[in-house]
Amino acid sequence: MRVVPYGDNQLEFEVHCPDEFAPTGRRPDGTMEFVKRMFKYVVIFAPDNTVTCTCQGIQLAHLPCSHVMAVCQERNFAEDDYVADMYRTEYLASTWGASFHPYPNQYQWPPYVGDRVCPASGWIRKGRRPHKRQVMTMDEMEGRRMGHQARRSTTDRQRAGTVDSFYLLIFFYLLIFYLFTYILF
């Protein structure tokens, strides 16, 4: 990058970027097309220690962009002076500096005077949320059970009447056999 003084004021500069990539469009395969172009950015240092750049980087992120850094390096300015206070460690430490005294009991809260905010009735749903995943036979083969499923799998539910009645029938046959053997002997 090349820094050139701009205008009559000593605090305005033009930064020339000869090999900067600019997007020109999107290819059919989804990748972006870029072209190398020469860009010029104007960096203005105000007397109140604020900086503006035509790339809008420092205005959006509150951090010096590469063009401001190039001017600071060229003119021996301190780059740290143009970083916003919210990025400094003192500002971060002051976040926990204030004291907060909560009310210990809810009955000691001051009464609320204002509008009552209620959600729309269409937004309130009762019951569980709908599950989107369909249970597959592979889940049943591995013995997995989703949280919203019953203890029996779908195949057990289909043959539940036949299997349960079979075991019940065997139980009664064994019961009758033991009763007869006990009574006869």
PEJOTA-V92144 format. One record per helix or strand of 2 or more residues. SS is the DSSP state (H for helix, E for strand). FROM is the first residue (numbers start at 0). TO is the last residue. If there is no record, write none. Layout:
ss={SS;SS}
from={FROM;FROM}
to={TO;TO}
This chain:
ss={E;E;E;E;H;H;H;H;H;H;H;H;H;H}
from={1;11;31;50;56;65;78;84;88;105;120;136;153;159}
to={4;25;44;52;60;74;81;86;95;107;122;140;157;183}
